[in-house]
């Protein structure tokens, strides 16, 4: 599997837009008396900061597989504890009241085993709260796969595993978690992000979906790949009169409470 380095600066170019679903997920957590919370896939700490604000008396910590992201999170929130670890092998020293995973589980395989395992680390009355992009069939991601298969880089791309998991349906997660939960909420929200033209869409995904593709290429190849990618998405994202491109972005939310 590709382990392309995350770039916190690129990711945070759209901090407000990326933090909005994190806020919406947190608002749906029913437990008002959280004493311990862990931000799984905490990234640069923007979502962790939301946990601190929502539960100021709680002991909040963060976990991420990227050392660069953890370094940025520690810089942002020096009073908190952050740990570099793979979520599918991580476990807390003690069970917690909230496990919170914003836009991370789509990078991890075997949800049928992973989600019940994580629920096992949640105290009675606590919650597992997860949000995942549900956009692999959106034109942005179809274009990534098409461009990857057509260029001089096609052979190296064909041999790569990009690590992104095809997530299940709402019914899949409900049926998976309901037997071990008091309550399971599952819903889909499509955000529509106004971006600065096609370049805005490219910049957005350079911080996430395009990252593993670009990591395989040299500088000249990256420029050509991005140019072809921009041409391809122009068919699906027409510019408005002011030059804005509207990016629909569907996300699946799950809050399971023990």
Buried (B, 14 or more C-beta within 10 A) or exposed (E): EEEBEBBBEBBBBBEEBBBBBBEBBBEBBEBEEBBBBBBBBBBBBBBBBBBBEBBEEBBBBBBBBBEBBBBBBBEBBEEBEBEBBEBBEBEBEEBBBBBBBBBBBBBBBEBEEBBBEBBEBBBEEBBBBBBBBBBBEBBBBBBBEBBBEEBEBEEEBEEBEBBBBEBBEBEBBBEBBEEBBEEBBBEEBEEEBEBBBBEBBBBBBBBBBBBBBBBBBEEEBBEBBBEBBBEBBBEBBEEEEEEBBEBBBBBBBBBBBB
